[in-house]
Amino acid sequence: MRWPWQPRRSGLRLLLRRVGEQHAFVLTDGPPGDAPARLLRWGLLPEPRPVAAGEAIALLDPADYQVLKVDTPQVPQDELKAAARWQVKELVDVDAAELTLDVMHVGGDVERPNATSARQLFVVAARNSAIQALTAGAAGIHEQIGIVDIWETALRNLLAAQARADDLAARACAAVHIDAQHCLLVVCAGDELFYTRRLEGDAKLLARARGEQADAPAAELPLGFEYQPGGAFDGGEAQESPLVVELQRSIDVWERSWPDLPLARLYVITAAHGAELAQLIQRELGQRTVALDALAAFAAPPPAPEGDAARALAACLPLLGAALRMDTRKL
């Protein structure tokens, strides 16, 4: 029961992350339900100022946590975190006592009787100091951060929403998020996260997709070269993109690990030139690849961003995914 003099809790949802000296933020009318959530405000705040909302979620920077995969310990559900702490002690670069852990099953909590290997667990290990700094830095925007989320699950939300829209929810789909500092790959099926990996970025690939990089000049022919009919001299092999190479390796690992879930589509999540980048990756990788519009997951039309419009979408992309978080999820 709510007494008449008690303030009514707002249903708005606020998402926050620190970007240099600024704060990226997304404000929606609540978690998604039968209808898409409405995007009310979003962009960059040059300095902390209050944003009214009933729920606030902050997003950790990928440098402040690790996502590890271990075999699920044979303990009751409520003891998984404690058991996982012992399992990851040798896998982290700090004292486990300085970490906050959360866990979720690879592929979700649904049992898979036909699985060919032991069930595994994602363990998120975040530095306590980073969580404290994140929540303290957001204090001027919202009085209390209720949830701390991570990029991998935010990208899972975006990928799951797009797969449902494309009638691919039951299929395995992947998404690669690319910006100037990060390159993250996730693979999902049935709205659940099965695989994630952080990849090496490739600025040259982005430049080629944007048409900003001219073809390399032809190499000088070696002395004594003679033309051979029916063939052409190759002055040097084109350098392979490290991003494409790592994407191919990840897909190979996926196909070996989950042969019953072939990859149906790869989505590219980036702030600019997504279609060109997807076309380039598809051509070099041979995998069906399309750009993902993160704003399309919300009720149209979205408002214009606040602050620097050129930087706002890049800064807010992971927050748009976190805004799709369902309350029933552990992460």
ZIPEJO-V970025 format. One record per residue. RES is the residue in one letter. SS is DSSP state (A for helix, B for strand, O for the rest). Layout:
RES&SS, RES&SS
This chain:
M&O, R&O, W&O, P&O, W&O, Q&O, P&O, R&O, R&O, S&O, G&O, L&O, R&B, L&B, L&B, L&B, R&B, R&B, V&B, G&O, E&O, Q&B, H&B, A&B, F&B, V&B, L&B, T&B, D&O, G&O, P&O, P&O, G&O, D&O, A&O, P&O, A&O, R&B, L&B, L&B, R&B, W&B, G&B, L&B, L&B, P&O, E&O, P&O, R&O, P&O, V&O, A&O, A&O, G&O, E&B, A&B, I&B, A&B, L&B, L&O, D&O, P&A, A&A, D&A, Y&B, Q&B, V&B, L&B, K&B, V&B, D&B, T&O, P&O, Q&O, V&O, P&O, Q&A, D&A, E&A, L&A, K&A, A&A, A&A, A&A, R&A, W&A, Q&A, V&O, K&O, E&O, L&O, V&O, D&O, V&O, D&O, A&A, A&A, E&A, L&B, T&B, L&B, D&B, V&B, M&B, H&B, V&O, G&O, G&O, D&O, V&O, E&O, R&O, P&O, N&O, A&O, T&O, S&O, A&O, R&O, Q&B, L&B, F&B, V&B, V&B, A&B, A&B, R&B, N&A, S&A, A&A, I&A, Q&A, A&A, L&A, T&A, A&A, G&A, A&O, A&O, G&O, I&O, H&O, E&O, Q&O, I&O, G&O, I&B, V&B, D&B, I&O, W&A, E&A, T&A, A&A, L&A, R&A, N&A, L&A, L&A, A&A, A&A, Q&A, A&A, R&A, A&A, D&O, D&O, L&O, A&O, A&O, R&O, A&B, C&B, A&B, A&B, V&B, H&B, I&B, D&O, A&O, Q&O, H&O, C&B, L&B, L&B, V&B, V&B, C&B, A&B, G&O, D&O, E&B, L&B, F&B, Y&B, T&B, R&B, R&B, L&O, E&O, G&O, D&O, A&A, K&A, L&A, L&A, A&A, R&A, A&A, R&O, G&O, E&O, Q&O, A&O, D&O, A&O, P&O, A&O, A&O, E&O, L&O, P&O, L&O, G&O, F&O, E&O, Y&O, Q&O, P&O, G&O, G&O, A&O, F&O, D&O, G&O, G&O, E&O, A&O, Q&O, E&O, S&O, P&A, L&A, V&A, V&A, E&A, L&A, Q&A, R&A, S&A, I&A, D&A, V&A, W&A, E&A, R&A, S&A, W&O, P&O, D&O, L&O, P&O, L&B, A&B, R&B, L&B, Y&B, V&B, I&B, T&O, A&O, A&O, H&O, G&A, A&A, E&A, L&A, A&A, Q&A, L&A, I&A, Q&A, R&A, E&A, L&A, G&O, Q&O, R&O, T&B, V&B, A&B, L&O, D&O, A&A, L&A, A&A, A&A, F&O, A&B, A&O, P&O, P&O, P&O, A&O, P&O, E&B, G&O, D&O, A&A, A&A, R&A, A&A, L&A, A&A, A&A, C&A, L&A, P&A, L&A, L&A, G&A, A&A, A&O, L&O, R&O, M&O, D&O, T&O, R&O, K&O, L&O
